[in-house]
Amino acid sequence: MMHLAVAGLVYVVAVPVAAATGAVRGAFRDAHSTFKQIRHDFRLADERAKRSTRDPR
């Protein structure tokens, strides 16, 4: 019976911790993806600006 109680306690603690870890990991993944997209957009804008100001000769 003691094993069942310990298993239940581990489950009660482990499930919320795993859920919180997954949520944090997902938030970091989303933030990183957004950052990469912003960086990509800035690079494209910079390349476009360089092309538009280049001397055509």
Backbone as a chain_set.jsonl record, in Angstrom:
{"seq": "MMHLAVAGLVYVVAVPVAAATGAVRGAFRDAHSTFKQIRHDFRLADERAKRSTRDPR", "coords": {"N": [[0.825, -1.202, 0.0], [2.008, 1.165, 0.64], [3.683, 1.656, -1.517], [1.88, 2.368, -3.491], [0.904, 4.761, -2.49], [3.22, 6.34, -2.575], [3.693, 6.306, -5.323], [1.409, 7.655, -6.2], [1.867, 10.181, -5.042], [4.204, 10.945, -6.362], [3.169, 11.114, -8.95], [1.299, 13.187, -8.622], [3.005, 15.314, -8.155], [4.777, 15.237, -10.336], [3.3, 15.538, -12.739], [2.184, 18.255, -12.87], [4.656, 19.632, -12.859], [5.865, 18.701, -15.206], [4.02, 19.674, -17.053], [4.271, 22.444, -16.672], [6.942, 22.756, -17.407], [6.794, 22.036, -20.097], [5.152, 24.12, -21.023], [6.762, 26.363, -20.574], [8.914, 25.714, -22.208], [7.609, 25.749, -24.679], [6.915, 28.461, -24.82], [9.439, 29.671, -24.933], [10.294, 28.596, -27.355], [8.475, 29.767, -29.133], [9.129, 32.474, -28.776], [11.767, 32.485, -29.68], [11.419, 31.761, -32.358], [9.953, 33.962, -33.264], [11.86, 35.967, -32.878], [13.816, 35.125, -34.72], [12.386, 35.486, -37.093], [11.975, 38.265, -37.097], [14.628, 39.139, -37.253], [15.3, 38.102, -39.746], [13.549, 39.588, -41.37], [14.608, 42.166, -40.98], [17.119, 41.836, -42.151], [16.375, 41.391, -44.835], [15.185, 43.886, -45.377], [17.394, 45.534, -45.068], [19.073, 44.616, -47.137], [17.455, 45.303, -49.293], [17.433, 48.085, -49.035], [20.126, 48.631, -49.493], [20.352, 47.853, -52.168], [18.632, 49.674, -53.389], [19.894, 52.104, -53.035], [22.246, 51.875, -54.309], [24.671, 52.831, -56.733], [23.719, 52.906, -60.046], [25.498, 52.695, -62.185]], "CA": [[0.0, 0.0, 0.0], [2.914, 2.312, 0.706], [4.166, 1.919, -2.876], [0.809, 3.053, -4.204], [0.878, 6.138, -1.988], [4.4, 7.027, -3.109], [3.456, 6.483, -6.757], [0.414, 8.724, -6.328], [2.526, 11.445, -4.705], [5.096, 11.267, -7.481], [2.31, 11.513, -10.066], [0.71, 14.5, -8.31], [4.057, 16.322, -8.274], [5.446, 15.197, -11.638], [2.455, 15.996, -13.845], [2.217, 19.724, -13.006], [6.012, 20.073, -13.205], [6.042, 18.412, -16.631], [3.174, 20.603, -17.81], [4.892, 23.772, -16.589], [8.162, 22.711, -18.212], [6.373, 22.081, -21.495], [4.643, 25.458, -21.329], [7.92, 27.261, -20.633], [9.654, 25.352, -23.421], [6.835, 26.256, -25.806], [7.024, 29.923, -24.846], [10.771, 30.004, -25.426], [10.341, 28.234, -28.774], [7.736, 30.802, -29.852], [9.905, 33.718, -28.732], [12.935, 32.313, -30.552], [10.921, 31.787, -33.725], [9.606, 35.355, -33.551], [13.121, 36.701, -32.986], [14.439, 34.766, -35.992], [11.612, 36.11, -38.162], [12.269, 39.699, -37.079], [15.998, 39.288, -37.751], [15.236, 37.837, -41.183], [12.898, 40.745, -41.999], [15.555, 43.281, -40.969], [18.141, 41.557, -43.169], [15.777, 41.655, -46.141], [15.015, 45.331, -45.517], [18.729, 46.105, -45.234], [19.508, 44.292, -48.497], [16.63, 46.103, -50.207], [17.908, 49.463, -48.938], [21.429, 48.711, -50.167], [20.127, 47.78, -53.61], [17.95, 50.866, -53.885], [20.779, 53.279, -52.96], [23.47, 51.59, -55.06], [24.845, 53.579, -57.967], [23.403, 51.957, -61.121], [26.54, 52.642, -63.207]], "C": [[0.868, 1.265, 0.0], [3.417, 2.687, -0.696], [3.136, 2.695, -3.681], [0.733, 4.516, -3.775], [2.048, 6.942, -2.54], [4.22, 7.288, -4.606], [2.443, 7.594, -7.008], [1.017, 10.086, -6.054], [3.454, 11.881, -5.831], [4.287, 11.757, -8.672], [1.759, 12.922, -9.848], [1.744, 15.608, -8.458], [4.592, 16.39, -9.704], [4.596, 15.762, -12.768], [2.426, 17.52, -13.956], [3.605, 20.254, -13.381], [6.27, 19.846, -14.694], [5.223, 19.373, -17.49], [3.777, 22.01, -17.817], [6.15, 23.828, -17.445], [7.815, 22.777, -19.697], [5.879, 23.449, -21.909], [5.788, 26.45, -21.47], [8.716, 26.988, -21.906], [8.931, 25.874, -24.654], [6.938, 27.772, -25.94], [8.389, 30.354, -25.377], [10.893, 29.7, -26.915], [9.629, 29.305, -29.605], [8.524, 32.109, -29.911], [11.107, 33.631, -29.666], [12.527, 32.378, -32.015], [10.584, 33.215, -34.151], [10.862, 36.179, -33.751], [13.805, 36.405, -34.329], [13.706, 35.42, -37.157], [11.9, 37.604, -38.245], [13.659, 39.957, -37.653], [16.032, 39.09, -39.268], [14.626, 39.038, -41.92], [13.834, 41.942, -42.052], [16.65, 43.077, -42.011], [17.602, 41.84, -44.568], [15.632, 43.154, -46.388], [16.365, 46.004, -45.758], [19.255, 45.838, -46.645], [18.743, 45.131, -49.527], [17.11, 47.56, -50.213], [19.257, 49.621, -49.637], [21.256, 48.691, -51.683], [19.522, 49.07, -54.151], [18.852, 52.09, -53.867], [22.063, 53.059, -53.746], [23.497, 52.394, -56.359], [24.649, 52.636, -59.149], [24.507, 51.83, -62.193], [27.394, 51.475, -63.09]], "O": [[0.498, 2.292, -0.569], [3.558, 3.865, -1.024], [3.487, 3.578, -4.464], [0.523, 5.402, -4.604], [1.882, 8.098, -2.93], [4.556, 8.366, -5.096], [2.61, 8.388, -7.934], [0.713, 11.051, -6.756], [3.48, 13.053, -6.204], [4.681, 12.717, -9.335], [1.749, 13.745, -10.764], [1.4, 16.725, -8.845], [4.834, 17.479, -10.225], [5.13, 16.406, -13.67], [2.628, 18.041, -15.053], [3.715, 21.22, -14.136], [6.832, 20.711, -15.365], [5.687, 19.829, -18.535], [3.789, 22.681, -18.849], [6.401, 24.822, -18.126], [8.465, 23.489, -20.462], [6.151, 23.899, -23.022], [5.787, 27.282, -22.377], [9.14, 27.916, -22.595], [9.567, 26.384, -25.576], [7.037, 28.299, -27.048], [8.486, 31.288, -26.172], [11.521, 30.456, -27.656], [10.122, 29.703, -30.66], [8.584, 32.767, -30.95], [11.427, 34.594, -30.362], [13.222, 32.991, -32.825], [10.895, 33.625, -35.27], [10.938, 36.994, -34.671], [14.308, 37.313, -34.99], [14.343, 35.864, -38.112], [12.051, 38.148, -39.339], [13.848, 40.881, -38.443], [16.714, 39.826, -39.982], [15.128, 39.451, -42.966], [13.861, 42.663, -43.051], [17.063, 44.026, -42.676], [18.283, 42.453, -45.389], [15.922, 43.636, -47.482], [16.466, 46.934, -46.558], [19.818, 46.732, -47.277], [19.318, 45.604, -50.507], [17.183, 48.19, -51.268], [19.501, 50.631, -50.297], [21.935, 49.427, -52.399], [19.865, 49.507, -55.25], [18.605, 53.035, -54.616], [22.888, 53.967, -53.84], [22.465, 52.603, -56.996], [25.365, 51.64, -59.244], [24.439, 50.929, -63.029], [28.316, 51.302, -63.888]]}, "num_chains": 1, "name": "protein.A"}
